[in-house]
Each structure stands twice: as C-alpha cells, then as structure tokens.
Amino acid sequence: MTLEIAMVFGILGLALASFIWEKVPVEVTAISVFALLPVLGLLQVEGALSVLSNPAPVTVGAMFIVSAGLEKCGAIDMISGYFDRLAKAGYIPLLLIIILFVAFLSAFVNNTPVVVIFMPVLLSLARKMDIPASKLLIPLSYASIFGGTCTLIGTSTNIIISGIAETYEQPPLGMFELGMVGLPLLVLGSLYLLVFSWRRLPVRETLTQILSPEERREFFTEALIHPHSPLVGKGVLDSGILRTPGVRILEILRGGRTMVDKLNEIVLEAGDRLVLACKPHGIAEARSIEGVNFLGEIGEGLEQIAASEGSIVEGFIGPSSSIAAKTVA
C-alpha cells in the first residue's frame, strides 16, 4: 500500500467518523474532503473541477428545486390532505393506498419532501385509528425507497450512476429503464408489508401517545421574587425552582427586559418575574417554594402576563432546516 492510498483511506475514515459523530454538518464534512484531496496532492485540480462539468450533479440540484416547488405551492400537501378521509377504511386498505401513492410520488419527486410532508398526516391517522404510529411510518419510509428505484430521477444515486456511465462512453440510463428491476421490487415489497407489517413491525409510540391527557396538560403562570425573599442573590440553579417536579422556567422579566437565554446562569434579584410552565401537580409543588409568590395570590397590583393552558407539541428539525446545527439560543 502506497502512502497516497493510505492517506485516501485515512480521509475516508475521518469523514465516516464525522458522519457518525454528527457534530459537524454533513455538507461541511463533504466539502472538506473534496478540498483536502487537491490540497494534499492526491487529486489534480483539473480532475476535481471536472466533476462540475458532469450533468448529473446539476440534474440532482434541479430535482431538489422541482421538489421544493411542488412543496411550496401546496400541491403535495393538498393531495396528502385527502388521506384524512381514509381513517375508516381499515389498516390494510389504508396501508395499500399509502404505499402505492407514496411510491408513485417518490418515483418523480425527491424522497425527502414526500416523507416530511406525509409524516404529520400519518401521525394524525394513527391517532384517529388508535394504532401505533410505527405501523404507518416505517412503511412510509420503505414505500419512498421502492418508488425511487423505478425511474431514473427517483433518487439522486440513479442520476449519478447514469452520469458516470456516460463518462465511460456507455449509453445513459433511460427514464424507465430501472423499472424492470424497480417494479418487481415494489410489488414484492408491498406484498410483504401488507402481509407481515401488522405482526412484524415494532410497536413504538410517540410522546403524545405515551403521555396521558392529564400529563400533557401544562399551565403558564407568573411568579414574583419579593424583596425579602431568601432567593434574592441566588442563582436559578441554586434556588431549587428547576428541581421542582413539573415546573419549567420559560423566561425571566427584569426591569422591562425579557431574559430567555442561559437562564441557568442568571442570579435572581428582587422584583424578578418568572414565567413558569407547570404541570397540574407542579403548580402545587411550586407554591411550596419559599420566597416565590404567584401573582394571582398577592395584592401587588401587577398586571398578569398570562394565565392560560398550554399543550405539548412534538416537532423535528428537517434535513434542509435553516436552524439545523445551531444551538437553541
């Protein structure tokens, strides 16, 4: 093994470790690998730049634009809205419709927006039908993969392979040429899911299914640190508020300013108003904290910020989200 080969394997190993570690954005790792090869002399600059002359990456980029356009104009969202009417059809008929429809869309649209848009739809259907969400979400993922194998533009991998074939003076892949392999896989995979999905797929519940309605309820209220409170001069961590079960501090108001960042590092002062999110049992626990008065219980003449019931909402960061790889602050 030559030194150059060892260096290439070393770079690939570091890239793989970075992908697994997930501390560095995927695109940063990929671009870094692309830049290291010419810098270390492992690849000629002309060879590296020749990738940009290949139509495959441009086609992949164009497919993302088409997918984003269909998503933004509401076309896919409008179609997915019709699935709410199928909750009474039963699990197997619904699963068959989901597989065929998602596979058809994934054959012509990038998989990611299709899966992202259908996830909340299927979660809603799972709640209405009282079935575990995993019984629908896992087939959704497989259906998108099955559809992607049927056409040239189904996945970016197909487009890239076709571009590489042209580079070696081989005929490019036809639009539906992969269907000879993809369609049998789609049929066999669909039949397998229809027959074995209910018995073989794991039962994995979402947070809203695990928590009871009482546990999901949360109330917003405000508390005041009075001048003679023993908590004055103490940090939020030392005050014991965060250690109270069922209580969260959302923000602290001081002198007309709202503080929401690094709450754990804030030192409490007299007159601070704490906006709290409390479970029903947490309100009783919070009342027992010495030095904290709830605004509804004291005659300070202060205007109450809010006194409303809230709810827990699940969310996830999408692959193309602008807040991915950023801190909450």
C-alpha positions in Angstrom: 0.0 0.0 0.0 1.4 3.4 -1.1 1.4 6.5 1.1 -1.2 8.1 -1.2 -3.6 5.2 -0.8 -3.2 5.2 2.9 -3.9 9.0 3.0 -7.1 8.5 1.0 -8.3 5.7 3.3 -7.5 7.9 6.3 -9.5 10.8 4.9 -12.4 8.5 4.2 -12.2 7.1 7.7 -12.3 10.6 9.2 -15.2 11.5 7.0 -17.1 8.4 8.1 -16.4 9.2 11.8 -17.6 12.7 11.3 -20.9 11.5 9.7 -21.4 9.1 12.7 -20.4 11.8 15.3 -22.8 14.3 13.8 -21.1 17.3 15.5 -20.2 18.8 12.1 -22.8 19.4 9.4 -22.7 16.8 6.7 -22.2 19.3 3.9 -19.2 20.8 5.8 -17.6 17.3 6.0 -18.2 16.6 2.4 -16.8 19.9 1.1 -13.8 19.5 3.4 -13.0 16.0 2.0 -13.4 17.5 -1.6 -10.9 20.3 -0.7 -8.4 18.1 1.1 -7.8 15.8 -1.9 -6.3 18.5 -4.2 -4.6 20.3 -1.3 -2.7 17.1 -0.4 -1.9 16.4 -4.0 -4.0 13.2 -4.1 -6.1 14.6 -6.9 -5.3 17.0 -9.7 -7.2 20.3 -9.6 -8.4 19.7 -13.1 -9.8 16.3 -12.2 -11.6 17.7 -9.2 -13.2 20.6 -11.1 -14.2 18.2 -13.9 -16.9 17.0 -11.6 -18.7 20.3 -12.2 -18.9 19.6 -15.9 -20.8 16.4 -15.3 -24.6 16.9 -15.9 -25.5 14.5 -13.1 -24.9 16.9 -10.1 -26.8 19.7 -12.0 -29.7 17.3 -12.6 -29.8 16.3 -8.9 -29.8 20.0 -8.0 -32.7 20.7 -10.4 -34.7 17.8 -8.9 -34.4 19.4 -5.5 -35.7 22.7 -7.0 -38.7 20.9 -8.6 -39.4 19.1 -5.3 -39.2 22.3 -3.3 -41.5 24.0 -5.8 -44.2 21.3 -5.5 -43.9 21.5 -1.7 -44.1 25.3 -1.5 -47.1 25.6 -3.9 -49.0 23.2 -1.7 -49.6 20.6 -4.4 -48.3 17.6 -2.3 -49.8 19.0 0.9 -53.2 19.3 -0.8 -53.1 15.7 -2.1 -52.0 14.4 1.3 -54.9 16.1 2.9 -57.3 13.6 1.3 -55.9 10.8 3.4 -57.8 12.1 6.5 -60.9 10.7 4.9 -59.4 7.2 4.8 -59.2 6.6 8.5 -62.4 4.5 8.4 -61.1 2.2 5.6 -59.1 -0.1 7.9 -55.4 -0.7 8.3 -54.7 -2.9 5.3 -56.6 -0.9 2.7 -55.1 2.3 4.1 -51.6 0.9 4.0 -52.0 -0.3 0.4 -53.1 3.2 -0.7 -50.2 4.9 1.2 -47.6 2.5 -0.3 -48.8 2.9 -3.9 -49.3 6.7 -3.7 -46.1 7.5 -1.9 -44.1 5.2 -4.2 -45.7 6.9 -7.3 -44.7 10.4 -5.9 -41.2 9.2 -5.0 -40.6 8.0 -8.5 -40.7 11.6 -9.8 -40.1 13.7 -6.7 -37.2 13.6 -4.2 -37.9 11.2 -1.3 -37.2 13.7 1.5 -40.1 16.2 1.0 -42.5 13.4 0.4 -41.7 11.7 3.7 -41.5 15.0 5.6 -45.0 16.1 4.3 -46.7 12.7 4.9 -45.3 12.2 8.4 -47.7 14.5 10.2 -50.6 13.2 8.1 -49.9 9.6 9.1 -49.3 10.5 12.8 -52.8 12.1 12.7 -54.3 9.0 11.1 -52.6 6.8 13.7 -54.3 8.7 16.5 -57.7 8.6 14.8 -57.4 4.8 14.2 -55.8 4.1 17.6 -52.9 2.2 16.2 -49.1 2.7 16.9 -47.6 5.3 14.6 -44.7 2.9 13.7 -47.2 0.7 11.8 -47.6 3.5 9.3 -44.3 5.5 9.5 -42.0 2.5 8.7 -44.0 1.5 5.6 -43.9 5.2 4.5 -40.1 5.1 4.5 -40.0 1.8 2.6 -42.6 3.0 0.1 -40.5 6.1 -0.7 -37.5 3.9 -1.3 -39.4 1.4 -3.5 -40.7 4.3 -5.7 -37.2 5.7 -6.1 -35.9 2.6 -7.7 -38.4 2.6 -10.5 -37.2 5.7 -12.5 -34.0 7.5 -13.4 -35.0 10.6 -11.4 -36.3 8.6 -8.5 -33.2 9.0 -6.5 -30.0 11.1 -6.9 -28.0 7.9 -6.9 -29.6 6.8 -10.2 -28.8 10.1 -11.9 -25.2 10.0 -10.7 -24.7 6.4 -11.9 -26.2 7.3 -15.3 -23.7 10.3 -15.5 -20.8 8.0 -14.6 -21.8 5.6 -17.4 -21.7 8.4 -19.9 -18.3 9.4 -18.7 -17.1 5.9 -19.7 -18.8 6.2 -23.1 -21.6 3.9 -22.1 -25.3 4.7 -23.0 -27.1 6.7 -20.3 -29.9 5.0 -18.4 -33.4 5.5 -19.8 -36.1 7.2 -17.8 -38.0 4.0 -17.0 -35.2 1.5 -17.7 -34.7 0.8 -14.0 -38.4 -0.1 -13.8 -37.5 -3.6 -14.9 -35.9 -4.1 -11.5 -37.7 -1.5 -9.5 -41.3 -2.5 -10.3 -40.9 -6.2 -9.2 -39.2 -4.9 -6.0 -42.1 -2.5 -5.5 -44.7 -5.3 -5.9 -42.8 -7.8 -3.7 -42.0 -5.3 -1.1 -45.6 -4.0 -1.0 -47.0 -7.5 -0.6 -44.5 -8.2 2.2 -45.6 -5.1 4.0 -49.3 -5.8 3.6 -49.0 -9.4 4.9 -46.4 -9.0 7.7 -46.4 -5.3 8.7 -49.1 -5.6 11.4 -47.4 -8.6 13.1 -43.7 -7.9 12.4 -43.4 -4.1 12.8 -42.5 -2.9 16.3 -44.9 -1.0 18.5 -43.2 2.4 19.1 -45.4 5.1 20.5 -44.9 8.8 20.1 -44.7 11.2 23.1 -48.3 12.3 22.7 -49.4 8.6 22.8 -47.3 7.7 25.8 -48.5 10.7 28.0 -52.0 10.7 29.3 -54.2 13.8 28.6 -53.6 14.9 32.2 -49.8 14.6 31.8 -49.9 16.5 28.5 -51.6 19.5 30.1 -49.4 22.4 31.0 -50.3 25.8 32.5 -48.5 29.1 32.1 -48.3 31.3 35.1 -46.1 34.0 36.7 -44.3 34.3 40.0 -42.6 37.2 41.7 -39.4 37.3 43.7 -40.3 39.7 46.6 -37.7 42.0 48.2 -37.3 39.9 51.4 -37.2 36.6 49.5 -34.3 34.2 50.6 -33.8 33.6 46.9 -32.5 37.1 46.2 -28.8 36.8 45.2 -29.1 33.1 44.4 -28.6 31.6 41.0 -31.6 29.9 39.3 -29.9 26.5 39.7 -29.4 27.1 43.5 -33.0 28.4 44.0 -34.5 24.9 43.7 -37.1 26.0 41.2 -35.7 23.9 38.4 -35.5 20.9 40.8 -39.3 21.1 41.4 -41.1 18.3 39.5 -43.4 19.5 36.8 -42.1 23.1 36.7 -40.1 24.9 33.9 -38.9 28.5 33.7 -39.6 29.9 30.3 -38.3 33.4 30.8 -37.4 36.0 33.4 -38.6 39.6 33.3 -36.5 42.2 34.9 -36.8 46.0 34.6 -38.9 45.7 31.4 -36.4 43.3 29.8 -37.1 39.7 28.9 -34.3 37.2 29.5 -34.6 33.8 27.8 -31.0 32.8 27.2 -28.8 31.0 29.7 -31.4 31.0 32.4 -29.3 28.7 34.5 -26.6 31.3 34.9 -28.9 34.2 36.0 -28.7 35.5 39.6 -32.2 36.3 40.9 -33.0 39.8 42.1 -35.9 41.4 44.0 -38.7 42.2 41.6 -37.9 39.5 39.1 -41.0 38.0 37.5 -40.7 34.4 36.4 -42.8 33.0 33.6 -43.4 29.3 34.5 -44.8 26.3 32.7 -46.3 24.0 35.2 -47.9 20.6 35.2 -51.1 20.5 37.3 -49.1 18.8 40.1 -46.2 21.2 39.5 -48.3 24.2 40.5 -48.8 22.8 44.0 -45.1 22.0 44.2 -44.1 25.5 43.1 -46.4 27.1 45.7 -44.3 25.5 48.4 -41.1 27.2 47.4 -40.1 29.8 50.0 -39.7 33.3 48.6 -41.8 32.8 45.5 -45.2 34.4 45.3 -47.7 33.8 42.5 -49.1 37.0 41.1 -52.7 35.8 41.4 -52.2 35.4 45.2 -50.7 38.7 46.1 -52.0 42.2 46.1 -49.1 43.9 44.3 -51.4 45.5 41.7 -49.2 43.9 39.0 -50.6 43.1 35.6 -50.6 39.4 34.9 -48.7 38.4 31.8 -50.7 35.2 31.0 -52.8 32.6 32.7 -53.6 30.1 30.0 -53.5 26.4 29.5 -50.8 25.2 27.0 -50.1 21.9 25.4 -47.0 19.8 24.5 -46.3 19.8 20.7 -43.8 17.5 19.1 -41.6 18.8 16.3 -38.5 17.8 14.4 -35.7 19.5 12.5 -36.0 18.8 8.8 -32.9 17.9 6.7 -33.0 21.3 5.0 -33.9 23.3 8.0 -32.1 26.6 8.4 -31.8 26.0 12.2 -30.0 22.7 11.9 -26.6 22.6 13.6 -27.4 25.7 15.7 -27.9 26.0 19.4 -31.4 26.8 20.8 -30.2 30.4 21.6 
